[in-house]
Amino acid sequence: MNISFKSIDAGIPPSLKKMRDLYSDLFSDGKQYRGALVQMLSDEIGLSEDKANVLSRTAEFIHNSSLLHDDVLDNSTLRRGKTAAWKKYGGSYAILAGDYLLARVIKDLCVLSHLEIIEYTSETILELIEGEWLQDENFKKIDIKEDRIKEVHRLKTGALFSWCFKAPFLLSDKSKSDVIRAYKVGEIFGHLLQRSDDLLDFDIRNFENKEFFKDLPSGNLNLFAFNMIKDKEQNDKAYSFKTMNDFLEFYSIDLTAEVKKFDSQSLEMILELQNLIDEFDDFSKEFKENLKVMSQLIYWRTSDKSQRY
């Protein structure tokens, strides 16, 4: 299944060498899932190449703008295995670069002369900002409700994935029910990716050998950690641990059992997602199967069942 998407051109003027270098670093190692999803869906429903390219770039520009801003806010020093942009080029340049991408998004979308797309894209960017704001308000809080953590998931990750599925439909002649269904499919994709990231923070299915156990030490209680300690005593100490092993030992957590419970919940979401995909009457069988494979890859991070924890 080919999900590659490489049509990234932010149109940086040649005179802005530092910004061009920054974007070259930023885009060089990204998986570009969002742009690829938009491209696949646009091809399937028959959008023109020009429209598909605008929407694909929009998804990647919004996503990478959020990464630039988030790394500054979170003081994260690494991004995609390399020095974060703010650390390498300076915080002011990283923020300006993120702002530039958002400005390019609006400029690009104006070419489509489609007010609903511009309005919906603006709403999506507002949701991303709201999600970041809510997450920051959760800083080192223990009395957080599960619904609030899931709402951060929906806003920070699900909103843009929903955009990736809904936006192409808005430019097509598909029915309103298909547009609503596409939005829901994207939202579940986003939740699955975030749940997978929460597991990765505990070194689960960390096939890329990324840094792990970063959330709690930085004051962020992710959903997987929340589930493990919500019924534990002294859960107010959760943010004090510097290593994953110390955290697991203090609370006497059986990590294998906790992962299985979390995976079971995620499998229910995957099943719901696949049922929604089957309800698209105009999708080819091959395309539906590709989307289902992607839903598995985005959560399990592998197609090899033997490597699933």
C-alpha positions, 0 to 999 in steps of 0.5 A, a space after each residue: 500500500 503506497 501512502 507516500 506524500 512528498 509534495 511539500 513546498 512552503 514557497 519560502 523566498 530564497 532570501 530567507 535562508 534560515 527559514 528554508 533551512 529550518 523547513 528542510 530539517 522539519 519536513 525531511 523525516 516526517 511520516 506525512 500520514 495526514 498528507 498521504 491520507 488526504 491524497 488517497 481519499 482525494 484520489 478515491 473520490 475523484 478530486 482534481 490533482 490541484 485541489 488534492 495537492 492544496 488540501 494535502 499541503 494544508 494538512 501537513 502545514 497545519 500539523 508541522 506548524 503545531 509541532 513548531 509551536 508545541 516544542 517551544 511551549 513544552 520545551 522539547 529539545 528533540 523532534 523526529 530524532 533531531 534537535 528541535 527547531 527552537 533549540 537549533 534556530 531559536 524560539 522566535 524563529 520557530 514561532 515565526 516559522 509556524 505562523 508562516 505555515 498557517 499564513 500559507 494555509 489561508 493563502 493556498 485555500 483562497 485559491 479554491 474559492 470555497 468559503 466553507 473550507 476556509 471556515 472549517 480550516 480556521 475552526 480546526 486550527 482553533 481546536 488545536 490551540 484549545 487542545 494545547 491550552 487544555 493540556 497546559 491547564 492539566 499540568 501536574 494535576 491528579 484530579 483530572 477526569 478521563 473525559 478531559 484527557 480524551 477531549 485533549 486527544 480529540 482537539 489536539 490530534 483528532 481534529 486535524 485527522 477529522 479535517 483530513 477526511 472531511 475536507 476532500 468531501 466538502 469539495 466533492 458532490 458526496 452526500 451530507 451523511 458521507 461528510 459526517 461519516 468521514 469526520 467521525 472516521 478521522 476523529 477515531 484515527 486521531 484517537 488511535 494515534 494518540 493512544 498509540 503515542 501514550 503507549 509509546 511513552 511507556 516503551 510499548 511497540 517503540 520500534 523506532 527507539 524513540 525517547 520514552 517516559 517523557 510525559 509524566 516528568 514533564 507534568 502531562 498525565 496521558 491516558 494510559 498512565 491515568 488508567 494505571 493509577 486512577 485506583 491507586 493510593 498516593 497517585 499524587 506522587 505520579 509526577 515525581 518519578 524520573 524513570 519508568 521502572 521507578 513509577 511501575 515499581 512504586 505502584 506495583 503495576 503489571 505493565 503487560 496486563 495494563 497494555 492488554 486492557 488498553 489494547 482491548 479498548 483500542 480494538 473496540 475503536 478499531 472495529 467501530 472504525 472499520 464498520 464506518 469504513 464499510 458504510 461508504 458505498 462509493 469506496 472501492 473494496 481495495 480502498 476500504 481495505 487500505 484504510 483498514 490496514 492504516 487504522 491498524 498501522 496507526 495504532 499497532 505501529 506494525 503489520 506484524 502481529 507477532 510484534 504486538 505486545 
